[in-house]
């Protein structure tokens, strides 16, 4: 999984930690435009998710690891 730049927490300005979400079991999905009508049967564009969690206040942010893969076809 690629690393993303970790900026301070936007809520309290403390350090955040990069963590994996559900051991890779959670994804952002963008259905393909030419999927043939039934969601999930024509394919999707997917990206795994990486979370940034503040070690002070618990603020969490989810980011697509490969956002370019979510561009609709």
N, C-alpha and C positions, 0 to 999 in steps of 0.2 A: 504494500500500500504506500502510495507516495505521501510525502510529508507536505503539509501546508504551513505557511508562515504563521506563527502564533503571536498575535498582538495581545497587549494587556486586556483584561476584562473590561468591557464597556460600561459595566455597572459599578464596579468598585476599584478598577485600575490595578488589581492584584494579578499575579501570575495565573495562566491557564495551562492545562495539560491536554495533550492530544490523546484521545482514547478511541479504540475500535468499538463500533456499535454491534452488539449481539454476535460477536465473532464472525462478522461478514454476512449475517443473515438478514440485513435490512438494506433495501435499495430504493433509490428514486427511480421511477419508471415513467417514460414518456411514450405513449402509444404511437406507433407509426401511422402516418396518415393513410397509407394504403393497406391497412390491416385486414381488410375483407369483412368488416362489419362487427365481428365479435371480439370484444376486448380480451386480449391475452392469447388469441389463436393466430393472429397475424404477426405477432412479434412486437417487441418494445425496444426502445433504446434505454439502456440502464447504466447506472453509475452506483458504485458502492458509496457508503456514507462514512464520514469521519466526524467525530464529535470533539468539540473543544469545551472543557469543563473548568470553571474557576475553582481553584483549591481553597478559596476564602469564602465566597458567598454561594457557590453552587450553580451560578448562571451557566447554562449550557447552550451551545450553538451547533447546529448540524450543517455540514458542508458536503456537497457532492465532490467526490475525489476526482472524477473525470467529467466536469460539466459540459464539455464539448460534445460528449456522447448523448446528451439530452436534447440536442437540437432536432426538431421534427424533420423527418425525411420528406 
